[in-house]
């Protein structure tokens, strides 16, 4: 017996407060560094001060003479790292580990370790003449039609070059790992976004089976991609614990985050779009390149979103990576999509201005009927609805189409918009649901929660499927002993874990119903399973002549049968919908800025967005996601930029005093709405995903508003005062 997921009248779809909120606000939630282990010692990293070369000698005597210092580990034999440890590939690379009985002693001893190097010619600037770009391994060149030939026949062309600075991760929680060995069994308390993936990486690095590794990560204090892969500091913590035969804790410093956990790479793009006089797009050419490391390749999918956003018969896109002597870039919220969308939506805005067409009208005239990449129909695509509702709610009609014409006192005021799309990722996931004799339910999956509210949304889904009150359901995650779950990334968690939770809870409910209707002592005996529903912990008959009085609770059945519990473990696997449909989430973002007429500082007045994200399990959490994405987009557009000293590759603003992020004074009126919809093709609970989507169009909307306010088309991010003088 199967049941379709429905939030009507249920707990799902309600703005429930976070079930883990009390733990967090009272300080009882334990993050990676918060786990007290008897006999714990502390590790700190000695990092390279050159970008490329070899380590000739490490003098450890002064450090070892310090009180509380136990060891300085310089030989990493026994652990598989992503680079040759005798060679330096980037500034900040770990080359030694200090272990001490106190954190302070370990940190101080690091400063006493003296390292001598043989330095080699290094390259850290993507724009240096000697920097060479190469085709990526994953992102192939793309072409449809004959864009080069058609472009020259276009009536109006916008051809722009874009430069976006490196953005570094700065989550509130510092990366931390606690490692403990018991013989050849390894237990870790770690900051990760993929429990099973991290477990696998540890096993491979130390040559042991996955069954001998247990990874625990119940809470993650923000990550945005930075905890989505295995980094050297994590492996070195486990290595130090094995070498010392003691449990070891390592917490990165804020400065070390800039060279240890990836970043959104510096990018360079060219976007050319040609149209006829009516605004019909004729051709598009997109070229992009991003920086990557010499010892590993990361490809940022900046060319993908523009390929499907608008109806354009002739298009080409090329993507290249530029290997440099830097640490490895990695996924950061809206990876690739926010970068490529900035180029696309800025160029569309510029094209609309050149054509004398409203930017919204230009987009509506070029709405595609199918996915032009693969010819598939869209599962749902309500981008037009997002644009129309968003523009009405925002008050787009008040926009003055003449740049620089709208003033408010000493400020120029501008309004801009941009659109976004993000693929609906879904992955195989398992979950187990159990109801005990006391009538409470436990649902478990080895998922992660870096802040969006996974605990809460999964509890809501499980409660609805089981027919239990929210307070009688507990969802647990973050332990490799639980059924396997995919990475907490790419906006896939609610769709994937939620579908597994729904399936497992659904099957458990059916197991109870079947047990009841086949039990001669049950009030429901003899009924067909499909004639029984469960609401508020009450299995009852839906037969008209019976009424809801004919029924019993889960507890009644368990106690009568003498069972301590019933459980169901299920694995949900996505079907082949991706081969039959194009499944994306969509959004339209609107921004208003004010720019001082004398000193052209940009201030956000308001941002509003409307999203087509499928079913919204918790509107309060979804709204919080949207606001967070807007704040991240404000940072990318106006503030965030990693500054390198190209002589040695060091980050010169490796702190949150000099690396600017939005604070309260930078954030004004932010709001979002969600179209009432679901995508039943994508997954059984009808969700699409939201976490990445909410940042993607924000920088472009802000930049387009800046153009409307000043008449200056800014193609470099972050937007700085000197660009507007």
Secondary structure, 3 states (H helix, E strand, C coil): CCCCCCCCCCCCCCCCCCCCHHHHHCCCCCCHHHCCCCCCEEEEEEECCCCCEEEEEEECHHHHCCCCEEEEECCCCCCCCCCCCCEECCCCCEEEEEEECCHHHHHHHHCCCEEEEEECCCCCCCCCCCCCEEECCCCCCEEECCHHHHHCCCCEEEEEEEEECCEECCCCCCCEEEEEEECCEEEEEECCCCHHHHHHHHHHHHCCCHHHEEEECCCCCCCCCCCCCCCHHHHHHHHHHHHHCCCEEEECCHHHHCCCCCEECCEEEEEEEEECCCCCEEEEEEEEEEEEECCCCCCCCCCCCHHHHCCCCEEEEEEEEEEECCCCCCCCCCCCHHHHHHHHHHHHHHHHHHHCCCHHHHHHHCCCCCCCCCCCEECCCCHHHHHHHHHHHHCHHHCCCCCCCCEECCEEEEEEEEEEEEECCCCCEEEEEEEECCCCEEEECCCCCCCCCHHHHHHHHHHHHHCCCHHHEEEECCECCCCCCCCCCCCCHHHHHHHHHHHHHHHHHHHHHHHHHCCCCCCCCCCCHHHEEEECCEEEECCCCCCCCCEECHHHHHHHHCCCEEEEEEEECCCCHHHHEECEEEEEEEEEEEEECCCCCEEEEEEEEEEECECCCCHHHHHHHHHHHHHHHHHHHHHCCCCEECCCCEECCCCCCCCCCCCHHHCCEEEEEECCCCCCCCCCCCECCCCCHHHHCHHHHHHHHHHHHHCCCCCEECCCHHHHC
